[in-house]
């Protein structure tokens, strides 16, 4: 059976536009946001936001505390060491993380959509969310990561979850949009889904907001992932060769 990879996009305009919320739209559940690690895959914001040296794939973990209306976003990435000891076959990797926090403005017991960053006071809100892929009528989704069939059998959920974030303008940087998904660069949201998001943004009719649709571009590390993987393989082979030569010379000198 072919599994659906189609997304149904329901997007609400940012609150600042004063446009009506589409019928059928609801804010995402807190668990939908906090249960996943999110990866930025499309953005209108400056490229330097996620381009570090060495390249990395950022992952966002969101923690929301309804009682205090506070939230924390932890960004983590893996750094591959640029210097490798001659006797090391595998490159060393170090995990880094940084965090930012603020207040969740519209948090209630079950849902949340609007936030204010603690340091910059920048307002950002979730304007679209969901999963890429449609279920058959007999499939049951409880957002646990498994899809049931009603008989007790279950399979892993193949769908890619996503949220679309709108950032209000601040001093030195205009308004922007980001798309986060739960899988990342290896199998990101499809171009068809991105185009549906662009169409929904344009359809709002707000000139400033709609103009952001064509500025959405893919967020990638400063080196494509496949190039970095190929480079690592080449470097590993070179290291293995040096290790063999080292031991060969060592035993030769003893003979």
Secondary structure as GFF3:
##gff-version 3
##sequence-region A 1 255
A	DSSP	three_ten_helix	15	17	.	.	.	ID=ss1
A	DSSP	alpha_helix	30	34	.	.	.	ID=ss2
A	DSSP	beta_strand	37	43	.	.	.	ID=ss3
A	DSSP	three_ten_helix	47	49	.	.	.	ID=ss4
A	DSSP	beta_strand	59	65	.	.	.	ID=ss5
A	DSSP	beta_strand	70	80	.	.	.	ID=ss6
A	DSSP	beta_strand	93	104	.	.	.	ID=ss7
A	DSSP	beta_strand	114	117	.	.	.	ID=ss8
A	DSSP	beta_strand	123	132	.	.	.	ID=ss9
A	DSSP	beta_strand	140	141	.	.	.	ID=ss10
A	DSSP	beta_strand	146	148	.	.	.	ID=ss11
A	DSSP	beta_strand	154	156	.	.	.	ID=ss12
A	DSSP	beta_strand	160	167	.	.	.	ID=ss13
A	DSSP	beta_strand	176	181	.	.	.	ID=ss14
A	DSSP	three_ten_helix	185	187	.	.	.	ID=ss15
A	DSSP	alpha_helix	191	203	.	.	.	ID=ss16
A	DSSP	alpha_helix	207	210	.	.	.	ID=ss17
A	DSSP	three_ten_helix	213	215	.	.	.	ID=ss18
A	DSSP	beta_strand	217	218	.	.	.	ID=ss19
A	DSSP	alpha_helix	225	254	.	.	.	ID=ss20
###
